[in-house]
Amino acid sequence: MSTASHIEIKPSVLYVGTPVMLISTENADGSTNLSPASSYWSLGQMLVLGLLADGQTAANLTQRPGLTVNFPHPKLWQHVEAIADTTGATPVSAAKAARYVHEKDKFGCLGLTPQASELVTPPRVQECALQFEAMVRRTTSGVGDYLMVEAEVLRVYASPEIVVPGTNHVNPQAWEPTIYSFRHYFGLGTEHGFRPTSDTAALTAFSPVP
Ligand SMILES: Cc1cc2nc3c(=O)[nH]c(=O)nc-3n(C[C@H](O)[C@H](O)[C@H](O)COP(=O)(O)O)c2cc1C
């Protein structure tokens, strides 16, 4: 395809489709903060999160390294929205003042259930089928107003219905993350293919999409 077939655009965001997560962290007084986020990548057991520097999640993780990362099913998107315009930070930063309000009880607002963690202090979100407990290993200030957080995943929890019985493999036919694409929430669409190295290739009823 030649570049002449494309037009130049200036989108306000570059959220091309990343998983939605609910990150729980520990406030200075021992209470829990919870934040929706989607800037995420992982390699091996490490994950890297992109966090706005003025948020409570960023502040907590520079002081107290334990966190949980919880992946909601798309049907829970309205719960995510219920805390989308809140911050645990007080005062609310000037950059956020027009839209965000301070909320101390994010879990109450979210309408989902805290579930005790085993290796870190902040709780998990019970209704999320996939949950990580993790520990920050390094934080790095970005060139913009954000913080890069590198965290080691210490333990992964999965609801039995998304696990291939008797294995450590998440069944991609049963698991569905919420995908954040240009500020819209999606589930997964049709499967288009898989890697030969997939742990679960034998399970798939895949037939190539033309
Ligand atoms: C779907 C969704 C994805 C978001 N992704 C991020 C993100 O990746 N990083 C980030 O810092 N904020 C992200 N935000 C915005 C934060 O949730 C928001 O800044 C919030 O106020 C942070 O809360 P806190 O200050 O209590 O940490 C996202 C919000 C939504 C609704």
The ligand as an SDF file (V2000), in Angstrom:
LIG
                    3D

 31 33  0  0  0  0  0  0  0  0999 V2000
   -9.6900    2.9230   30.8460 C   0  0  0  0  0  0  0  0  0  0  0  0
   -8.7240    3.8730   31.4940 C   0  0  0  0  0  0  0  0  0  0  0  0
   -7.3780    3.7350   31.2560 C   0  0  0  0  0  0  0  0  0  0  0  0
   -6.4670    4.5920   31.8600 C   0  0  0  0  0  0  0  0  0  0  0  0
   -5.1250    4.3940   31.6510 N   0  0  0  0  0  0  0  0  0  0  0  0
   -4.2490    5.0790   32.4090 C   0  0  0  0  0  0  0  0  0  0  0  0
   -2.8750    4.7640   32.3670 C   0  0  0  0  0  0  0  0  0  0  0  0
   -2.4380    3.8450   31.6730 O   0  0  0  0  0  0  0  0  0  0  0  0
   -2.0370    5.4750   33.1520 N   0  0  0  0  0  0  0  0  0  0  0  0
   -2.4840    6.4740   33.9840 C   0  0  0  0  0  0  0  0  0  0  0  0
   -1.6930    7.0730   34.7150 O   0  0  0  0  0  0  0  0  0  0  0  0
   -3.7830    6.8050   34.0190 N   0  0  0  0  0  0  0  0  0  0  0  0
   -4.6680    6.1160   33.2770 C   0  0  0  0  0  0  0  0  0  0  0  0
   -5.9930    6.4230   33.3510 N   0  0  0  0  0  0  0  0  0  0  0  0
   -6.4110    7.5910   34.1580 C   0  0  0  0  0  0  0  0  0  0  0  0
   -6.3540    7.3060   35.6520 C   0  0  0  0  0  0  0  0  0  0  0  0
   -7.2850    6.3250   36.0040 O   0  0  0  0  0  0  0  0  0  0  0  0
   -6.6120    8.5960   36.3950 C   0  0  0  0  0  0  0  0  0  0  0  0
   -5.5020    9.4390   36.1710 O   0  0  0  0  0  0  0  0  0  0  0  0
   -6.8680    8.4490   37.8590 C   0  0  0  0  0  0  0  0  0  0  0  0
   -7.1870    9.7150   38.3920 O   0  0  0  0  0  0  0  0  0  0  0  0
   -5.7030    7.9080   38.6310 C   0  0  0  0  0  0  0  0  0  0  0  0
   -6.1200    7.6900   39.9600 O   0  0  0  0  0  0  0  0  0  0  0  0
   -5.1290    7.8950   41.1740 P   0  0  0  0  0  0  0  0  0  0  0  0
   -4.7050    9.3360   41.1630 O   0  0  0  0  0  0  0  0  0  0  0  0
   -5.9530    7.5620   42.3960 O   0  0  0  0  0  0  0  0  0  0  0  0
   -3.9850    6.9740   40.9730 O   0  0  0  0  0  0  0  0  0  0  0  0
   -6.9220    5.6120   32.7290 C   0  0  0  0  0  0  0  0  0  0  0  0
   -8.2880    5.7570   32.9590 C   0  0  0  0  0  0  0  0  0  0  0  0
   -9.1770    4.8900   32.3490 C   0  0  0  0  0  0  0  0  0  0  0  0
  -10.6470    5.0580   32.6320 C   0  0  0  0  0  0  0  0  0  0  0  0
  1  2  1  0
  2  3  1  0
  2 30  2  0
  3  4  2  0
  4  5  1  0
  4 28  1  0
  5  6  2  0
  6  7  1  0
  6 13  1  0
  7  8  2  0
  7  9  1  0
  9 10  1  0
 10 11  2  0
 10 12  1  0
 12 13  2  0
 13 14  1  0
 14 15  1  0
 14 28  1  0
 15 16  1  0
 16 17  1  0
 16 18  1  0
 18 19  1  0
 18 20  1  0
 20 21  1  0
 20 22  1  0
 22 23  1  0
 23 24  1  0
 24 25  2  0
 24 26  1  0
 24 27  1  0
 28 29  2  0
 29 30  1  0
 30 31  1  0
M  END
$$$$
